[in-house]
Amino acid sequence: MNQKELTELIRHFCEERDWDQFHSIKDLSIGLSTESNELLQLFRFKDEKQCEEYLANNRKKVEDECADVYYYLLRLSDLYNIDLNQALENKMKDNHKKYPKELVKGKNLKYNEYE
């Protein structure tokens, strides 16, 4: 399924359950943050090797948490008319300006740390 089809699937799922009333931008943002933190929790206190082992042995759990994050992001963008593809394209244009490759290549500094 593509992004549009997934958005329709989620919309239909929520409409069948009369959940629009619970999907304010604030509540969806909280849900997105909560699900992101549940993904983070899976890797908390693990070093890189342990993270890779965890992923190899618990891929379904990781995929489920990623799907939950994606669900909330698609739901929020659908209800509040945010074109995620356009938003990402615009953000990448901004990032090219904020992170010129000549200054940041091989560095993980925030844009205000290398100026």
A tleap script that builds the chain and sets N, CA, C and O, in Angstrom:
source leaprc.protein.ff14SB
mol = sequence {
  NMET ASN GLN LYS GLU LEU THR GLU LEU ILE
  ARG HIE PHE CYS GLU GLU ARG ASP TRP ASP
  GLN PHE HIE SER ILE LYS ASP LEU SER ILE
  GLY LEU SER THR GLU SER ASN GLU LEU LEU
  GLN LEU PHE ARG PHE LYS ASP GLU LYS GLN
  CYS GLU GLU TYR LEU ALA ASN ASN ARG LYS
  LYS VAL GLU ASP GLU CYS ALA ASP VAL TYR
  TYR TYR LEU LEU ARG LEU SER ASP LEU TYR
  ASN ILE ASP LEU ASN GLN ALA LEU GLU ASN
  LYS MET LYS ASP ASN HIE LYS LYS TYR PRO
  LYS GLU LEU VAL LYS GLY LYS ASN LEU LYS
  TYR ASN GLU TYR CGLU
}
set mol.1.N position { 0.836 -1.187 0.000 }
set mol.1.CA position { 0.000 0.000 0.000 }
set mol.1.C position { 0.879 1.248 0.000 }
set mol.1.O position { 1.949 1.265 0.608 }
set mol.2.N position { 0.421 2.277 -0.679 }
set mol.2.CA position { 1.147 3.533 -0.649 }
set mol.2.C position { 0.611 4.423 0.482 }
set mol.2.O position { -0.338 4.052 1.173 }
set mol.3.N position { 1.210 5.567 0.659 }
set mol.3.CA position { 0.842 6.462 1.768 }
set mol.3.C position { -0.625 6.873 1.699 }
set mol.3.O position { -1.306 6.904 2.724 }
set mol.4.N position { -1.103 7.179 0.537 }
set mol.4.CA position { -2.507 7.588 0.378 }
set mol.4.C position { -3.455 6.453 0.779 }
set mol.4.O position { -4.443 6.680 1.478 }
set mol.5.N position { -3.151 5.253 0.338 }
set mol.5.CA position { -3.983 4.100 0.683 }
set mol.5.C position { -3.949 3.812 2.184 }
set mol.5.O position { -4.971 3.469 2.778 }
set mol.6.N position { -2.783 3.952 2.786 }
set mol.6.CA position { -2.679 3.742 4.230 }
set mol.6.C position { -3.469 4.802 4.999 }
set mol.6.O position { -4.123 4.497 5.997 }
set mol.7.N position { -3.405 6.031 4.531 }
set mol.7.CA position { -4.175 7.109 5.163 }
set mol.7.C position { -5.663 6.809 5.083 }
set mol.7.O position { -6.384 7.007 6.061 }
set mol.8.N position { -6.130 6.339 3.942 }
set mol.8.CA position { -7.538 5.964 3.768 }
set mol.8.C position { -7.913 4.808 4.699 }
set mol.8.O position { -8.992 4.809 5.292 }
set mol.9.N position { -7.039 3.845 4.821 }
set mol.9.CA position { -7.272 2.701 5.706 }
set mol.9.C position { -7.447 3.172 7.152 }
set mol.9.O position { -8.363 2.739 7.851 }
set mol.10.N position { -6.564 4.054 7.581 }
set mol.10.CA position { -6.635 4.591 8.942 }
set mol.10.C position { -7.903 5.424 9.120 }
set mol.10.O position { -8.591 5.298 10.134 }
set mol.11.N position { -8.216 6.277 8.136 }
set mol.11.CA position { -9.414 7.112 8.215 }
set mol.11.C position { -10.663 6.251 8.386 }
set mol.11.O position { -11.506 6.515 9.243 }
set mol.12.N position { -10.764 5.220 7.555 }
set mol.12.CA position { -11.928 4.326 7.619 }
set mol.12.C position { -11.989 3.614 8.982 }
set mol.12.O position { -13.055 3.519 9.590 }
set mol.13.N position { -10.863 3.129 9.443 }
set mol.13.CA position { -10.783 2.460 10.741 }
set mol.13.C position { -11.299 3.379 11.853 }
set mol.13.O position { -12.087 2.958 12.700 }
set mol.14.N position { -10.848 4.633 11.839 }
set mol.14.CA position { -11.237 5.590 12.883 }
set mol.14.C position { -12.697 6.020 12.757 }
set mol.14.O position { -13.389 6.183 13.761 }
set mol.15.N position { -13.157 6.200 11.528 }
set mol.15.CA position { -14.555 6.583 11.314 }
set mol.15.C position { -15.501 5.500 11.800 }
set mol.15.O position { -16.533 5.806 12.398 }
set mol.16.N position { -15.169 4.242 11.555 }
set mol.16.CA position { -16.002 3.125 12.011 }
set mol.16.C position { -16.122 3.099 13.532 }
set mol.16.O position { -17.101 2.581 14.070 }
set mol.17.N position { -15.151 3.643 14.210 }
set mol.17.CA position { -15.123 3.613 15.669 }
set mol.17.C position { -15.496 4.956 16.296 }
set mol.17.O position { -15.480 5.101 17.518 }
set mol.18.N position { -15.828 5.929 15.463 }
set mol.18.CA position { -16.190 7.281 15.917 }
set mol.18.C position { -15.090 7.878 16.790 }
set mol.18.O position { -15.351 8.393 17.878 }
set mol.19.N position { -13.869 7.801 16.299 }
set mol.19.CA position { -12.719 8.272 17.069 }
set mol.19.C position { -12.276 9.688 16.723 }
set mol.19.O position { -11.383 10.222 17.382 }
set mol.20.N position { -12.876 10.314 15.704 }
set mol.20.CA position { -12.472 11.679 15.365 }
set mol.20.C position { -12.541 12.592 16.578 }
set mol.20.O position { -11.714 13.490 16.735 }
set mol.21.N position { -13.519 12.365 17.429 }
set mol.21.CA position { -13.704 13.203 18.616 }
set mol.21.C position { -12.507 13.158 19.568 }
set mol.21.O position { -12.347 14.045 20.406 }
set mol.22.N position { -11.686 12.151 19.443 }
set mol.22.CA position { -10.524 11.998 20.316 }
set mol.22.C position { -9.223 12.420 19.631 }
set mol.22.O position { -8.147 12.311 20.219 }
set mol.23.N position { -9.321 12.897 18.399 }
set mol.23.CA position { -8.129 13.137 17.606 }
set mol.23.C position { -7.884 14.619 17.341 }
set mol.23.O position { -7.775 15.057 16.196 }
set mol.24.N position { -7.801 15.365 18.418 }
set mol.24.CA position { -7.375 16.763 18.288 }
set mol.24.C position { -5.894 16.763 17.939 }
set mol.24.O position { -5.204 15.759 18.119 }
set mol.25.N position { -5.418 17.882 17.446 }
set mol.25.CA position { -3.992 17.946 17.105 }
set mol.25.C position { -3.126 17.731 18.345 }
set mol.25.O position { -2.051 17.138 18.263 }
set mol.26.N position { -3.596 18.212 19.483 }
set mol.26.CA position { -2.856 18.011 20.736 }
set mol.26.C position { -2.804 16.524 21.093 }
set mol.26.O position { -1.736 15.998 21.406 }
set mol.27.N position { -3.951 15.850 21.048 }
set mol.27.CA position { -3.984 14.446 21.444 }
set mol.27.C position { -3.220 13.556 20.469 }
set mol.27.O position { -2.572 12.594 20.883 }
set mol.28.N position { -3.292 13.870 19.180 }
set mol.28.CA position { -2.511 13.094 18.216 }
set mol.28.C position { -1.021 13.343 18.389 }
set mol.28.O position { -0.216 12.427 18.223 }
set mol.29.N position { -0.649 14.567 18.720 }
set mol.29.CA position { 0.763 14.871 18.977 }
set mol.29.C position { 1.262 14.132 20.209 }
set mol.29.O position { 2.386 13.630 20.227 }
set mol.30.N position { 0.433 14.068 21.230 }
set mol.30.CA position { 0.790 13.308 22.429 }
set mol.30.C position { 0.935 11.826 22.080 }
set mol.30.O position { 1.880 11.172 22.521 }
set mol.31.N position { 0.007 11.303 21.293 }
set mol.31.CA position { 0.086 9.903 20.877 }
set mol.31.C position { 1.344 9.624 20.078 }
set mol.31.O position { 1.990 8.593 20.267 }
set mol.32.N position { 1.690 10.532 19.192 }
set mol.32.CA position { 2.906 10.390 18.393 }
set mol.32.C position { 4.143 10.363 19.282 }
set mol.32.O position { 5.042 9.543 19.092 }
set mol.33.N position { 4.177 11.257 20.241 }
set mol.33.CA position { 5.303 11.294 21.172 }
set mol.33.C position { 5.350 10.030 22.028 }
set mol.33.O position { 6.419 9.460 22.242 }
set mol.34.N position { 4.210 9.603 22.507 }
set mol.34.CA position { 4.138 8.408 23.340 }
set mol.34.C position { 4.638 7.185 22.576 }
set mol.34.O position { 5.432 6.399 23.095 }
set mol.35.N position { 4.173 7.033 21.355 }
set mol.35.CA position { 4.599 5.879 20.560 }
set mol.35.C position { 6.081 5.959 20.209 }
set mol.35.O position { 6.765 4.936 20.179 }
set mol.36.N position { 6.577 7.151 19.948 }
set mol.36.CA position { 8.014 7.312 19.688 }
set mol.36.C position { 8.825 6.896 20.899 }
set mol.36.O position { 9.875 6.267 20.772 }
set mol.37.N position { 8.333 7.249 22.064 }
set mol.37.CA position { 9.036 6.870 23.294 }
set mol.37.C position { 8.942 5.374 23.575 }
set mol.37.O position { 9.855 4.797 24.165 }
set mol.38.N position { 7.854 4.745 23.161 }
set mol.38.CA position { 7.762 3.289 23.302 }
set mol.38.C position { 8.791 2.605 22.398 }
set mol.38.O position { 9.351 1.573 22.768 }
set mol.39.N position { 9.037 3.168 21.229 }
set mol.39.CA position { 10.097 2.657 20.362 }
set mol.39.C position { 11.458 2.847 21.031 }
set mol.39.O position { 12.281 1.932 21.059 }
set mol.40.N position { 11.679 4.021 21.558 }
set mol.40.CA position { 12.930 4.317 22.249 }
set mol.40.C position { 13.142 3.386 23.444 }
set mol.40.O position { 14.264 2.947 23.696 }
set mol.41.N position { 12.092 3.092 24.165 }
set mol.41.CA position { 12.174 2.233 25.346 }
set mol.41.C position { 12.767 0.862 25.023 }
set mol.41.O position { 13.458 0.265 25.850 }
set mol.42.N position { 12.491 0.370 23.817 }
set mol.42.CA position { 13.012 -0.944 23.432 }
set mol.42.C position { 14.535 -0.983 23.411 }
set mol.42.O position { 15.131 -2.047 23.576 }
set mol.43.N position { 15.169 0.175 23.209 }
set mol.43.CA position { 16.623 0.230 23.078 }
set mol.43.C position { 17.310 0.924 24.248 }
set mol.43.O position { 18.531 1.072 24.263 }
set mol.44.N position { 16.533 1.337 25.204 }
set mol.44.CA position { 17.080 2.065 26.353 }
set mol.44.C position { 18.098 1.211 27.106 }
set mol.44.O position { 17.889 0.020 27.341 }
set mol.45.N position { 19.185 1.844 27.471 }
set mol.45.CA position { 20.268 1.228 28.240 }
set mol.45.C position { 20.985 0.100 27.503 }
set mol.45.O position { 21.628 -0.741 28.131 }
set mol.46.N position { 20.880 0.078 26.179 }
set mol.46.CA position { 21.588 -0.929 25.395 }
set mol.46.C position { 22.675 -0.236 24.579 }
set mol.46.O position { 22.479 0.871 24.078 }
set mol.47.N position { 23.825 -0.900 24.452 }
set mol.47.CA position { 24.848 -0.355 23.571 }
set mol.47.C position { 24.505 -0.748 22.128 }
set mol.47.O position { 23.518 -1.440 21.882 }
set mol.48.N position { 25.318 -0.305 21.201 }
set mol.48.CA position { 25.010 -0.525 19.780 }
set mol.48.C position { 24.868 -2.004 19.439 }
set mol.48.O position { 23.954 -2.393 18.711 }
set mol.49.N position { 25.767 -2.823 19.962 }
set mol.49.CA position { 25.694 -4.269 19.691 }
set mol.49.C position { 24.424 -4.876 20.273 }
set mol.49.O position { 23.768 -5.690 19.622 }
set mol.50.N position { 24.076 -4.484 21.493 }
set mol.50.CA position { 22.857 -4.989 22.118 }
set mol.50.C position { 21.616 -4.544 21.350 }
set mol.50.O position { 20.648 -5.296 21.241 }
set mol.51.N position { 21.645 -3.332 20.821 }
set mol.51.CA position { 20.521 -2.829 20.021 }
set mol.51.C position { 20.339 -3.674 18.764 }
set mol.51.O position { 19.220 -4.044 18.406 }
set mol.52.N position { 21.439 -3.970 18.108 }
set mol.52.CA position { 21.363 -4.784 16.894 }
set mol.52.C position { 20.868 -6.196 17.207 }
set mol.52.O position { 20.082 -6.764 16.449 }
set mol.53.N position { 21.328 -6.756 18.318 }
set mol.53.CA position { 20.858 -8.087 18.736 }
set mol.53.C position { 19.379 -8.050 19.082 }
set mol.53.O position { 18.623 -8.958 18.735 }
set mol.54.N position { 18.978 -6.990 19.767 }
set mol.54.CA position { 17.563 -6.858 20.133 }
set mol.54.C position { 16.698 -6.801 18.873 }
set mol.54.O position { 15.677 -7.481 18.780 }
set mol.55.N position { 17.112 -5.998 17.925 }
set mol.55.CA position { 16.361 -5.890 16.676 }
set mol.55.C position { 16.279 -7.240 15.971 }
set mol.55.O position { 15.215 -7.624 15.486 }
set mol.56.N position { 17.386 -7.952 15.913 }
set mol.56.CA position { 17.403 -9.257 15.252 }
set mol.56.C position { 16.458 -10.252 15.928 }
set mol.56.O position { 15.841 -11.082 15.261 }
set mol.57.N position { 16.351 -10.161 17.251 }
set mol.57.CA position { 15.542 -11.125 18.005 }
set mol.57.C position { 14.119 -10.650 18.287 }
set mol.57.O position { 13.275 -11.442 18.708 }
set mol.58.N position { 13.847 -9.373 18.062 }
set mol.58.CA position { 12.537 -8.807 18.416 }
set mol.58.C position { 12.013 -7.887 17.312 }
set mol.58.O position { 11.388 -6.863 17.586 }
set mol.59.N position { 12.270 -8.257 16.096 }
set mol.59.CA position { 11.927 -7.403 14.962 }
set mol.59.C position { 10.443 -7.015 14.955 }
set mol.59.O position { 10.116 -5.867 14.653 }
set mol.60.N position { 9.555 -7.932 15.277 }
set mol.60.CA position { 8.112 -7.657 15.267 }
set mol.60.C position { 7.766 -6.543 16.242 }
set mol.60.O position { 6.969 -5.666 15.908 }
set mol.61.N position { 8.347 -6.556 17.445 }
set mol.61.CA position { 8.089 -5.491 18.423 }
set mol.61.C position { 8.536 -4.137 17.878 }
set mol.61.O position { 7.822 -3.143 18.014 }
set mol.62.N position { 9.701 -4.100 17.271 }
set mol.62.CA position { 10.229 -2.852 16.710 }
set mol.62.C position { 9.331 -2.383 15.564 }
set mol.62.O position { 8.984 -1.205 15.481 }
set mol.63.N position { 8.965 -3.300 14.698 }
set mol.63.CA position { 8.079 -2.941 13.579 }
set mol.63.C position { 6.735 -2.426 14.082 }
set mol.63.O position { 6.196 -1.464 13.534 }
set mol.64.N position { 6.192 -3.054 15.117 }
set mol.64.CA position { 4.909 -2.602 15.676 }
set mol.64.C position { 5.007 -1.183 16.209 }
set mol.64.O position { 4.104 -0.375 15.991 }
set mol.65.N position { 6.087 -0.874 16.903 }
set mol.65.CA position { 6.249 0.490 17.427 }
set mol.65.C position { 6.456 1.492 16.301 }
set mol.65.O position { 5.928 2.603 16.356 }
set mol.66.N position { 7.216 1.115 15.282 }
set mol.66.CA position { 7.376 1.991 14.112 }
set mol.66.C position { 6.022 2.223 13.442 }
set mol.66.O position { 5.710 3.341 13.031 }
set mol.67.N position { 5.229 1.174 13.334 }
set mol.67.CA position { 3.901 1.298 12.727 }
set mol.67.C position { 3.006 2.221 13.555 }
set mol.67.O position { 2.245 3.008 12.993 }
set mol.68.N position { 3.090 2.135 14.869 }
set mol.68.CA position { 2.295 3.026 15.724 }
set mol.68.C position { 2.683 4.485 15.503 }
set mol.68.O position { 1.813 5.354 15.446 }
set mol.69.N position { 3.969 4.758 15.380 }
set mol.69.CA position { 4.438 6.119 15.111 }
set mol.69.C position { 3.893 6.583 13.762 }
set mol.69.O position { 3.387 7.699 13.643 }
set mol.70.N position { 3.995 5.739 12.766 }
set mol.70.CA position { 3.527 6.065 11.423 }
set mol.70.C position { 2.016 6.305 11.413 }
set mol.70.O position { 1.532 7.226 10.755 }
set mol.71.N position { 1.282 5.478 12.140 }
set mol.71.CA position { -0.167 5.626 12.257 }
set mol.71.C position { -0.516 7.033 12.753 }
set mol.71.O position { -1.318 7.733 12.135 }
set mol.72.N position { 0.083 7.435 13.858 }
set mol.72.CA position { -0.232 8.751 14.424 }
set mol.72.C position { 0.183 9.879 13.487 }
set mol.72.O position { -0.520 10.884 13.373 }
set mol.73.N position { 1.299 9.721 12.830 }
set mol.73.CA position { 1.757 10.748 11.901 }
set mol.73.C position { 0.799 10.869 10.705 }
set mol.73.O position { 0.445 11.976 10.298 }
set mol.74.N position { 0.390 9.736 10.155 }
set mol.74.CA position { -0.553 9.773 9.040 }
set mol.74.C position { -1.913 10.320 9.470 }
set mol.74.O position { -2.545 11.078 8.735 }
set mol.75.N position { -2.350 9.937 10.642 }
set mol.75.CA position { -3.655 10.412 11.130 }
set mol.75.C position { -3.633 11.919 11.338 }
set mol.75.O position { -4.560 12.616 10.924 }
set mol.76.N position { -2.598 12.422 11.967 }
set mol.76.CA position { -2.470 13.857 12.212 }
set mol.76.C position { -2.405 14.615 10.883 }
set mol.76.O position { -3.080 15.630 10.711 }
set mol.77.N position { -1.611 14.132 9.965 }
set mol.77.CA position { -1.463 14.836 8.689 }
set mol.77.C position { -2.764 14.807 7.887 }
set mol.77.O position { -3.080 15.764 7.180 }
set mol.78.N position { -3.505 13.732 7.992 }
set mol.78.CA position { -4.777 13.632 7.277 }
set mol.78.C position { -5.804 14.604 7.844 }
set mol.78.O position { -6.427 15.358 7.096 }
set mol.79.N position { -5.978 14.590 9.144 }
set mol.79.CA position { -7.007 15.437 9.761 }
set mol.79.C position { -6.682 16.919 9.689 }
set mol.79.O position { -7.589 17.752 9.692 }
set mol.80.N position { -5.408 17.257 9.626 }
set mol.80.CA position { -5.013 18.668 9.677 }
set mol.80.C position { -4.350 19.137 8.376 }
set mol.80.O position { -3.608 20.118 8.351 }
set mol.81.N position { -4.645 18.398 7.296 }
set mol.81.CA position { -4.248 18.800 5.942 }
set mol.81.C position { -2.771 19.166 5.824 }
set mol.81.O position { -2.416 20.230 5.317 }
set mol.82.N position { -1.937 18.278 6.296 }
set mol.82.CA position { -0.497 18.448 6.172 }
set mol.82.C position { -0.019 17.466 5.106 }
set mol.82.O position { -0.151 16.253 5.265 }
set mol.83.N position { 0.523 17.988 4.045 }
set mol.83.CA position { 1.075 17.159 2.985 }
set mol.83.C position { 2.482 16.750 3.434 }
set mol.83.O position { 3.429 17.528 3.320 }
set mol.84.N position { 2.604 15.538 3.936 }
set mol.84.CA position { 3.881 15.087 4.488 }
set mol.84.C position { 4.999 15.085 3.452 }
set mol.84.O position { 6.138 15.433 3.765 }
set mol.85.N position { 4.684 14.701 2.240 }
set mol.85.CA position { 5.718 14.688 1.200 }
set mol.85.C position { 6.226 16.095 0.921 }
set mol.85.O position { 7.433 16.311 0.820 }
set mol.86.N position { 5.317 17.045 0.797 }
set mol.86.CA position { 5.719 18.427 0.550 }
set mol.86.C position { 6.445 18.997 1.761 }
set mol.86.O position { 7.438 19.710 1.618 }
set mol.87.N position { 5.947 18.682 2.952 }
set mol.87.CA position { 6.592 19.174 4.169 }
set mol.87.C position { 8.028 18.660 4.265 }
set mol.87.O position { 8.935 19.411 4.625 }
set mol.88.N position { 8.234 17.386 3.944 }
set mol.88.CA position { 9.582 16.825 3.998 }
set mol.88.C position { 10.473 17.437 2.919 }
set mol.88.O position { 11.643 17.730 3.166 }
set mol.89.N position { 9.921 17.628 1.735 }
set mol.89.CA position { 10.694 18.262 0.671 }
set mol.89.C position { 11.132 19.667 1.095 }
set mol.89.O position { 12.288 20.044 0.898 }
set mol.90.N position { 10.218 20.435 1.673 }
set mol.90.CA position { 10.545 21.782 2.146 }
set mol.90.C position { 11.589 21.745 3.256 }
set mol.90.O position { 12.511 22.560 3.279 }
set mol.91.N position { 11.437 20.793 4.174 }
set mol.91.CA position { 12.378 20.668 5.282 }
set mol.91.C position { 13.774 20.308 4.780 }
set mol.91.O position { 14.771 20.804 5.305 }
set mol.92.N position { 13.846 19.453 3.772 }
set mol.92.CA position { 15.152 19.084 3.220 }
set mol.92.C position { 15.816 20.281 2.549 }
set mol.92.O position { 17.038 20.414 2.608 }
set mol.93.N position { 15.047 21.142 1.921 }
set mol.93.CA position { 15.607 22.375 1.351 }
set mol.93.C position { 16.202 23.227 2.465 }
set mol.93.O position { 17.303 23.760 2.325 }
set mol.94.N position { 15.471 23.354 3.572 }
set mol.94.CA position { 15.976 24.096 4.729 }
set mol.94.C position { 17.245 23.442 5.279 }
set mol.94.O position { 18.207 24.131 5.621 }
set mol.95.N position { 17.239 22.120 5.362 }
set mol.95.CA position { 18.392 21.399 5.904 }
set mol.95.C position { 19.639 21.576 5.046 }
set mol.95.O position { 20.750 21.650 5.571 }
set mol.96.N position { 19.460 21.644 3.743 }
set mol.96.CA position { 20.617 21.883 2.867 }
set mol.96.C position { 21.260 23.226 3.195 }
set mol.96.O position { 22.482 23.359 3.127 }
set mol.97.N position { 20.461 24.209 3.544 }
set mol.97.CA position { 20.989 25.530 3.903 }
set mol.97.C position { 21.622 25.503 5.290 }
set mol.97.O position { 22.685 26.084 5.508 }
set mol.98.N position { 20.956 24.819 6.230 }
set mol.98.CA position { 21.443 24.784 7.608 }
set mol.98.C position { 22.663 23.898 7.780 }
set mol.98.O position { 23.479 24.121 8.674 }
set mol.99.N position { 22.786 22.899 6.929 }
set mol.99.CA position { 23.870 21.925 7.050 }
set mol.99.C position { 24.633 21.794 5.728 }
set mol.99.O position { 24.546 20.758 5.069 }
set mol.100.N position { 25.375 22.828 5.335 }
set mol.100.CA position { 26.137 22.718 4.084 }
set mol.100.C position { 27.207 21.637 4.203 }
set mol.100.O position { 27.959 21.575 5.176 }
set mol.101.N position { 27.246 20.801 3.194 }
set mol.101.CA position { 28.148 19.637 3.267 }
set mol.101.C position { 29.597 20.024 3.486 }
set mol.101.O position { 30.358 19.271 4.093 }
set mol.102.N position { 29.979 21.181 3.002 }
set mol.102.CA position { 31.365 21.622 3.166 }
set mol.102.C position { 31.725 21.847 4.639 }
set mol.102.O position { 32.886 21.715 5.027 }
set mol.103.N position { 30.730 22.184 5.448 }
set mol.103.CA position { 30.982 22.482 6.856 }
set mol.103.C position { 30.682 21.313 7.798 }
set mol.103.O position { 31.232 21.246 8.898 }
set mol.104.N position { 29.827 20.409 7.379 }
set mol.104.CA position { 29.359 19.393 8.334 }
set mol.104.C position { 29.708 17.952 7.961 }
set mol.104.O position { 29.419 17.028 8.720 }
set mol.105.N position { 30.315 17.762 6.820 }
set mol.105.CA position { 30.597 16.389 6.391 }
set mol.105.C position { 31.408 15.650 7.454 }
set mol.105.O position { 32.478 16.095 7.871 }
set mol.106.N position { 30.863 14.498 7.883 }
set mol.106.CA position { 31.538 13.674 8.881 }
set mol.106.C position { 31.359 14.159 10.311 }
set mol.106.O position { 31.969 13.611 11.230 }
set mol.107.N position { 30.525 15.188 10.514 }
set mol.107.CA position { 30.299 15.733 11.860 }
set mol.107.C position { 28.830 15.577 12.216 }
set mol.107.O position { 27.965 15.575 11.340 }
set mol.108.N position { 28.559 15.449 13.495 }
set mol.108.CA position { 27.165 15.345 13.926 }
set mol.108.C position { 26.770 16.534 14.791 }
set mol.108.O position { 26.059 16.385 15.785 }
set mol.109.N position { 27.230 17.691 14.410 }
set mol.109.CA position { 26.931 18.911 15.158 }
set mol.109.C position { 25.608 19.499 14.702 }
set mol.109.O position { 25.213 19.359 13.544 }
set mol.110.N position { 24.933 20.154 15.625 }
set mol.110.CA position { 23.730 20.894 15.284 }
set mol.110.C position { 24.143 22.146 14.527 }
set mol.110.O position { 25.254 22.648 14.701 }
set mol.111.N position { 23.252 22.643 13.693 }
set mol.111.CA position { 23.592 23.776 12.816 }
set mol.111.C position { 24.140 24.997 13.559 }
set mol.111.O position { 24.923 25.752 12.983 }
set mol.112.N position { 23.756 25.210 14.805 }
set mol.112.CA position { 24.246 26.367 15.537 }
set mol.112.C position { 25.563 26.092 16.288 }
set mol.112.O position { 26.083 26.976 16.970 }
set mol.113.N position { 26.091 24.884 16.165 }
set mol.113.CA position { 27.328 24.531 16.844 }
set mol.113.C position { 28.562 24.638 15.949 }
set mol.113.O position { 29.682 24.654 16.460 }
set mol.114.N position { 28.393 24.711 14.665 }
set mol.114.CA position { 29.546 24.754 13.778 }
set mol.114.C position { 29.760 26.143 13.179 }
set mol.114.O position { 30.758 26.375 12.496 }
set mol.115.N position { 28.850 27.049 13.425 }
set mol.115.CA position { 28.985 28.399 12.866 }
set mol.115.C position { 29.945 29.247 13.666 }
set mol.115.O position { 30.171 30.409 13.329 }
savepdb mol mol.pdb
quit
